[in-house]
Amino acid sequence: MNLASESPVLMRFAPILPPEGAQAILNAVPMPILCLSPQDAISYANLAAESFFELSLAFLRRQKLSEIFAFDSPVVSLLAEVRRRNASVSEHRLALAMPFSHGERSVDIFASPFNDMEGYVLLMMQERTLADKMDRQLTHQGAARSVSGLAAMLAHEIKNPLSGIRGAAQLLEMSAQEGDRPLTRLICEETDRIVKLVERMESFGDSRPVAREPVNIHAVLDHVKRLAVSGFAQHIKIVESYDPSLPPVLANRDQLVQVFLNLVKNAAEAIGKDARDGEVEFTTAFRPGVKLSVGPSSERVSLPLEFCVRDNGPGVPEELKPHLFDPFVTTKAQGSGLGLALVAKIIGDHGGIVECDSAHRRTVFRVMLPMFMRGK
């Protein structure tokens, strides 16, 4: 099938470019683009749209807009406004329900008519998670700096006295009656628990530059999988969907292992030990065109490497989503709330971004990092 001969949006470029060239241009745009007929049927979708909807072009071309969005989606009224005014219309921060992916996305939408093709509308979307990444990253870094100062204070003001308390409890145990010894052991155990918590917080205070080198992310994920299935994730199916042509990531291997081990452990705990169909999926992909301002400078950095950990657990409670990477935020009865905060710090130190999209039975932690460039 010659897609170009059937797609009005590609024929639109025919006087300037051959249809194949027009298709290549649209596929190079990193934002989802749809061309809609006067009946709101999808006549064309670029590669970014296939990725956004998690549906193939062949499937999308058999759908109407109302079938890939919820029935009462604001996009329908926006298209009607474009046709009524015969002018471009944009809307920001629209919440779109996605029936096929069973989730909701926040997007900015830009819609424009084709002046010489009556009723046809070009629809372009930009997911708000991309637009908001910089603000969120700065928030995570600020939280990590706050914990860094707190960790330094705790190390000095708490660990030393705790050593004295534990030593005193051990001395008391030697002369205590048999019935009192469980209490002295309890003091020692609780003292050790507090010391471990402080030591975990001390990792936030390490401001030394991260030693980085070219790292094969698939080797890292395979190592994490082996650790997980031999321990806390024995009851969970772990599957992989890798891009085999992915270039190396510029990173510290041990810290990446720590990041993905934390994410998989969170996923396993969210799924629960009693789940019979628990599944975690690792995905890797190359996303050209994603550039964000990260770190103290205003320079826009390319973050084309995308690594995801997806699970089919119950999802993140709505009230926790804005604060998920803040220290001490947790849903676990025995959790410290430092795991995801440490993930955010490590990825931030690498010049990258970590995001979470969550709905019922579909939670995705997405890590975006720079690739290794020879000569730099």
C-alpha positions as CSV (number, residue, x, y, z in Angstrom):
1,M,0.0,0.0,0.0
2,N,1.3,3.5,-0.9
3,L,0.5,5.4,2.2
4,A,1.5,8.7,0.6
5,S,-1.1,8.3,-2.2
6,E,-3.9,7.8,0.4
7,S,-3.0,10.5,3.0
8,P,-4.3,14.0,2.3
9,V,-1.7,15.5,4.7
10,L,1.1,14.0,2.7
11,M,-0.4,15.1,-0.6
12,R,-0.5,18.6,0.8
13,F,3.3,18.7,0.5
14,A,3.4,17.3,-3.0
15,P,4.2,20.5,-4.8
16,I,7.2,21.0,-2.6
17,L,8.5,17.5,-1.7
18,P,7.9,14.0,-2.9
19,P,5.3,12.2,-0.6
20,E,8.1,10.1,0.9
21,G,10.0,13.3,1.9
22,A,6.9,14.8,3.5
23,Q,6.3,11.6,5.5
24,A,9.9,11.7,6.7
25,I,9.5,15.3,7.8
26,L,6.4,14.5,9.8
27,N,7.9,11.4,11.4
28,A,10.9,13.5,12.5
29,V,8.7,15.8,14.6
30,P,8.9,14.5,18.2
31,M,5.3,15.6,19.0
32,P,2.2,13.5,18.1
33,I,0.5,14.7,14.9
34,L,-2.9,13.6,13.5
35,C,-4.6,14.6,10.3
36,L,-8.4,14.4,10.7
37,S,-11.0,14.2,8.0
38,P,-14.2,16.3,8.0
39,Q,-15.8,13.3,9.8
40,D,-13.0,13.2,12.4
41,A,-11.6,10.0,11.0
42,I,-7.8,9.7,11.3
43,S,-6.2,9.9,7.9
44,Y,-2.6,10.1,9.0
45,A,-0.5,9.8,12.2
46,N,3.2,10.3,12.6
47,L,5.6,8.0,14.5
48,A,5.3,10.1,17.7
49,A,1.5,9.7,17.6
50,E,1.9,5.9,17.3
51,S,4.1,6.0,20.4
52,F,1.8,8.4,22.3
53,F,-1.3,6.3,21.8
54,E,0.6,3.0,21.9
55,L,-1.3,2.0,18.7
56,S,0.0,1.2,15.2
57,L,-0.6,3.5,12.2
58,A,-2.7,0.8,10.6
59,F,-5.0,0.6,13.6
60,L,-5.2,4.4,14.1
61,R,-6.3,4.9,10.4
62,R,-9.3,2.7,11.1
63,Q,-10.5,4.9,14.0
64,K,-12.3,8.1,14.6
65,L,-11.1,10.6,17.1
66,S,-14.0,9.7,19.5
67,E,-12.7,6.1,19.6
68,I,-9.2,6.9,20.8
69,F,-10.3,9.6,23.3
70,A,-13.2,9.4,25.8
71,F,-16.6,10.2,24.5
72,D,-16.9,13.6,26.1
73,S,-13.3,14.6,25.3
74,P,-12.7,18.4,25.0
75,V,-10.7,17.7,21.8
76,V,-14.0,17.1,19.9
77,S,-15.3,20.6,20.8
78,L,-11.9,22.1,20.0
79,L,-12.1,20.6,16.5
80,A,-15.6,22.0,16.0
81,E,-14.2,25.4,17.0
82,V,-11.4,25.2,14.5
83,R,-13.9,24.4,11.7
84,R,-16.3,27.1,12.8
85,R,-13.7,29.8,12.9
86,N,-11.6,28.4,10.1
87,A,-8.6,29.4,12.2
88,S,-6.0,27.8,14.5
89,V,-7.0,27.1,18.1
90,S,-4.8,26.0,21.0
91,E,-5.6,24.7,24.4
92,H,-3.3,24.1,27.3
93,R,-3.3,21.5,30.1
94,L,-6.1,19.4,28.8
95,A,-6.7,16.2,30.7
96,L,-7.4,13.5,28.1
97,A,-8.7,10.1,29.0
98,M,-7.2,7.3,26.9
99,P,-9.5,4.3,26.6
100,F,-6.9,2.0,24.9
101,S,-4.1,2.7,27.4
102,H,-6.5,3.0,30.4
103,G,-4.9,6.2,31.6
104,E,-5.0,9.9,31.4
105,R,-2.6,12.4,29.9
106,S,-2.2,16.1,30.4
107,V,-1.4,17.8,27.0
108,D,-1.2,21.1,25.2
109,I,-3.1,20.9,21.9
110,F,-2.6,22.9,18.7
111,A,-5.2,22.5,15.9
112,S,-5.2,24.2,12.5
113,P,-7.3,23.8,9.4
114,F,-6.0,23.0,6.0
115,N,-7.2,26.1,4.0
116,D,-7.4,24.3,0.7
117,M,-8.9,21.1,2.1
118,E,-12.2,21.9,3.6
119,G,-13.0,20.2,6.9
120,Y,-9.5,18.7,7.3
121,V,-7.7,19.6,10.5
122,L,-4.1,19.1,11.6
123,L,-3.9,18.2,15.3
124,M,-0.6,18.4,17.2
125,M,-0.1,17.5,20.8
126,Q,2.6,18.2,23.4
127,E,2.5,16.1,26.5
128,R,2.7,18.3,29.6
129,T,5.0,15.9,31.4
130,L,7.7,17.0,28.9
131,A,6.9,20.7,29.4
132,D,6.9,20.3,33.2
133,K,10.0,18.1,33.5
134,M,12.3,21.0,34.2
135,D,10.2,22.5,37.0
136,R,9.8,19.1,38.6
137,Q,13.5,18.3,38.3
138,L,14.5,21.6,40.0
139,T,12.0,20.7,42.8
140,H,13.6,17.2,43.3
141,Q,17.1,18.7,43.3
142,G,16.0,21.3,45.9
143,A,14.5,18.6,48.1
144,A,17.7,16.5,47.8
145,R,19.8,19.6,48.8
146,S,17.5,20.0,51.9
147,V,18.0,16.4,52.8
148,S,21.8,16.8,52.3
149,G,22.0,19.4,55.0
150,L,19.7,17.4,57.3
151,A,21.9,14.3,56.7
152,A,25.1,16.1,57.7
153,M,23.4,17.4,60.9
154,L,22.1,13.9,61.7
155,A,25.4,12.2,61.2
156,H,27.1,14.6,63.7
157,E,24.3,15.1,66.2
158,I,22.7,11.6,66.3
159,K,25.1,8.8,65.3
160,N,27.7,9.5,68.0
161,P,25.1,9.6,70.9
162,L,23.5,6.5,69.5
163,S,26.8,4.6,69.9
164,G,26.9,5.6,73.5
165,I,23.3,4.5,74.0
166,R,24.0,1.1,72.4
167,G,27.1,0.6,74.5
168,A,25.2,1.4,77.7
169,A,22.5,-1.1,76.7
170,Q,25.0,-3.8,76.2
171,L,26.6,-3.2,79.6
172,L,23.1,-3.3,81.2
173,E,22.3,-6.6,79.5
174,M,25.3,-8.2,81.1
175,S,24.0,-7.6,84.6
176,A,20.2,-7.5,83.9
177,Q,17.9,-10.3,85.0
178,E,16.6,-12.7,82.4
179,G,13.2,-11.0,82.2
180,D,14.8,-7.6,81.5
181,R,17.2,-8.7,78.7
182,P,14.6,-8.5,76.0
183,L,14.3,-4.8,76.8
184,T,18.0,-4.2,76.5
185,R,18.1,-6.1,73.2
186,L,15.2,-4.0,72.0
187,I,17.2,-0.8,72.7
188,C,20.1,-2.2,70.7
189,E,17.9,-3.2,67.8
190,E,16.1,0.1,67.6
191,T,19.4,1.9,67.9
192,D,20.8,-0.1,64.9
193,R,17.7,0.7,62.9
194,I,18.1,4.5,63.5
195,V,21.8,4.3,62.5
196,K,20.9,2.6,59.3
197,L,18.3,5.3,58.5
198,V,20.9,8.0,59.1
199,E,23.4,6.2,56.9
200,R,20.9,6.1,54.1
201,M,20.3,9.8,54.5
202,E,24.0,10.4,54.4
203,S,24.1,9.3,50.8
204,F,22.3,12.5,49.9
205,G,25.1,14.5,51.3
206,D,27.7,13.1,48.9
207,S,28.4,16.1,46.6
208,R,31.4,14.6,44.9
209,P,31.2,14.6,41.0
210,V,29.8,11.3,39.7
211,A,32.4,9.2,37.9
212,R,30.8,8.3,34.6
213,E,31.7,6.1,31.6
214,P,30.0,4.4,28.7
215,V,27.5,1.9,30.1
216,N,25.4,-0.8,28.4
217,I,22.0,-0.2,29.9
218,H,20.8,-3.7,28.9
219,A,23.7,-5.3,30.9
220,V,22.6,-3.2,33.9
221,L,18.9,-4.2,33.6
222,D,19.8,-7.9,33.2
223,H,21.9,-7.7,36.4
224,V,19.0,-6.0,38.2
225,K,16.6,-8.7,36.9
226,R,18.9,-11.5,38.3
227,L,19.0,-9.8,41.7
228,A,15.3,-9.2,41.8
229,V,14.1,-12.7,40.7
230,S,16.5,-14.4,43.2
231,G,15.1,-12.3,46.1
232,F,12.2,-9.9,46.5
233,A,10.6,-10.5,43.1
234,Q,10.5,-14.3,43.0
235,H,6.7,-14.2,42.6
236,I,6.7,-11.7,39.7
237,K,7.2,-12.1,36.0
238,I,9.8,-9.7,34.6
239,V,9.8,-9.2,30.8
240,E,12.0,-7.1,28.5
241,S,11.3,-4.9,25.5
242,Y,14.6,-3.6,24.4
243,D,15.9,-1.5,21.5
244,P,19.0,-3.6,20.5
245,S,20.6,-0.7,18.6
246,L,20.7,1.6,21.7
247,P,24.0,3.5,22.1
248,P,25.8,3.5,25.5
249,V,24.6,5.8,28.3
250,L,27.1,8.1,30.0
251,A,26.6,7.0,33.6
252,N,28.0,5.4,36.7
253,R,27.1,1.7,36.5
254,D,26.8,1.0,40.2
255,Q,24.5,4.0,40.7
256,L,22.3,2.9,37.8
257,V,22.0,-0.5,39.3
258,Q,20.9,1.1,42.5
259,V,18.3,3.3,40.7
260,F,16.6,0.4,38.8
261,L,16.8,-1.9,41.8
262,N,14.9,0.6,43.8
263,L,12.3,1.0,41.0
264,V,11.8,-2.7,40.6
265,K,11.6,-3.2,44.4
266,N,8.9,-0.5,44.6
267,A,7.0,-2.2,41.7
268,A,7.2,-5.6,43.4
269,E,6.0,-4.2,46.7
270,A,3.2,-2.3,45.0
271,I,2.0,-5.5,43.2
272,G,2.1,-7.4,46.5
273,K,3.2,-10.9,47.4
274,D,-0.2,-12.5,46.9
275,A,-0.7,-11.3,43.3
276,R,-0.8,-14.2,40.8
277,D,-0.5,-12.1,37.6
278,G,2.1,-9.6,38.8
279,E,4.3,-8.4,35.9
280,V,7.2,-5.8,35.6
281,E,8.4,-4.8,32.2
282,F,11.7,-3.2,31.3
283,T,11.7,-1.1,28.1
284,T,14.5,0.9,26.4
285,A,14.1,3.3,23.5
286,F,15.8,6.1,21.6
287,R,13.7,9.3,21.6
288,P,15.3,11.9,19.3
289,G,14.4,15.5,19.7
290,V,13.9,15.6,23.5
291,K,15.9,18.5,24.9
292,L,15.5,20.0,28.3
293,S,17.3,22.5,30.5
294,V,18.7,20.6,33.4
295,G,21.2,21.5,36.1
296,P,22.4,25.0,37.1
297,S,23.1,26.2,33.5
298,S,20.4,27.2,31.0
299,E,22.0,25.0,28.3
300,R,19.5,22.7,26.7
301,V,20.7,19.1,26.9
302,S,19.6,16.2,24.7
303,L,18.1,13.3,26.6
304,P,17.4,10.8,23.9
305,L,17.8,7.6,26.0
306,E,14.5,6.4,27.6
307,F,14.5,3.6,30.1
308,C,11.2,2.5,31.7
309,V,10.0,0.2,34.5
310,R,6.3,-0.6,34.1
311,D,4.2,-2.6,36.5
312,N,0.6,-3.7,36.7
313,G,0.1,-2.9,40.3
314,P,-2.7,-0.8,41.8
315,G,-1.1,2.5,40.9
316,V,0.1,5.6,42.9
317,P,-2.6,7.3,45.1
318,E,-3.6,10.5,43.4
319,E,-2.7,12.6,46.5
320,L,0.9,11.3,46.4
321,K,1.7,11.9,42.7
322,P,2.9,15.5,43.1
323,H,5.2,14.6,46.0
324,L,6.3,11.1,44.9
325,F,10.0,12.0,44.7
326,D,10.1,14.1,47.9
327,P,11.9,12.7,50.9
328,F,9.9,10.8,53.5
329,V,6.9,10.3,51.2
330,T,5.8,6.7,51.2
331,T,2.7,4.5,51.3
332,K,4.5,1.6,53.1
333,A,3.9,1.1,56.8
334,Q,7.6,0.3,57.4
335,G,9.0,2.5,54.6
336,S,11.4,5.4,55.1
337,G,10.3,7.3,52.0
338,L,13.9,7.8,50.8
339,G,14.1,5.3,47.9
340,L,12.5,7.4,45.2
341,A,14.1,10.6,46.6
342,L,17.5,8.9,46.1
343,V,16.5,7.8,42.6
344,A,15.7,11.4,41.7
345,K,19.0,12.6,43.2
346,I,21.1,10.1,41.3
347,I,19.4,10.7,38.0
348,G,19.7,14.5,38.6
349,D,23.4,14.1,39.3
350,H,23.6,12.4,35.9
351,G,22.0,15.3,34.1
352,G,18.8,13.4,33.5
353,I,15.1,13.3,34.3
354,V,12.9,10.8,36.1
355,E,9.1,10.8,35.8
356,C,6.2,8.7,36.9
357,D,2.9,8.2,35.0
358,S,0.4,6.1,37.0
359,A,-3.0,4.7,36.6
360,H,-4.8,1.6,37.8
361,R,-2.7,-1.5,36.8
362,R,-0.3,0.7,34.8
363,T,2.5,2.6,36.5
364,V,5.5,3.7,34.5
365,F,8.7,5.1,35.9
366,R,10.5,6.8,33.0
367,V,14.2,7.7,33.2
368,M,15.7,9.9,30.5
369,L,19.5,10.3,30.2
370,P,22.1,11.6,27.9
371,M,24.0,9.2,25.7
372,F,27.8,8.7,25.6
373,M,29.4,11.0,23.0
374,R,33.0,10.1,21.9
375,G,35.5,12.9,22.4
376,K,33.6,14.5,25.3
